[in-house]
């Protein structure tokens, strides 16, 4: 392989699997801006977006074997990781705020949510709604229960009256189609 800046992403991931720090640095150099921009769009906060971005690259380092160049680009893979991690962060923040409200504690984050964050949140929500409308109904219902309803795949299966394996497959397939639909709406960052 020539210099790392000439290598394609798949070759960099192969080098990364051998714990090549320089390959990781090149991956971060190439993909940090879009990952960070997408995380910022989703969580609406610079410091939280930095945390999400750092965790995405840490997960790539720890589980580089999960990337399959036959299934898509490294950027798409990283943005899918970003989306999942950002959802986790938002769910955690929502649960924390709910607990604080129940116990009468003031929310530390509520005052910091500005108009810009609300507008970004609304546009992302609209993009997700459009993308959800493009996937088959059975998959959409499973994804909605699991990711927007906060149910485990077992609970979603019980609610849908379907076998757990079927619902788990629908969730996985629905999320893949959702990622593709979001990417088609250009939610990739710069």
Protein Blocks (a to p, Z undefined) as FASTA:
>chain_A
ZZfklpcfklmmmmmmnopaklmmmmmmmmmmmmmmmmmmmnopaklmmmmmmmmmmmmm
mmmmlpcfklocfklmmmmmmmmmmmmmmmmmmmmmmmmmmnopacfklmmpcfklmmmm
mmmmmmmmmmmmmpcfklmmmmmmmmmnopafklmmmmnopafklmmmmmmmmmmmmmmm
mmmnopnbZZ
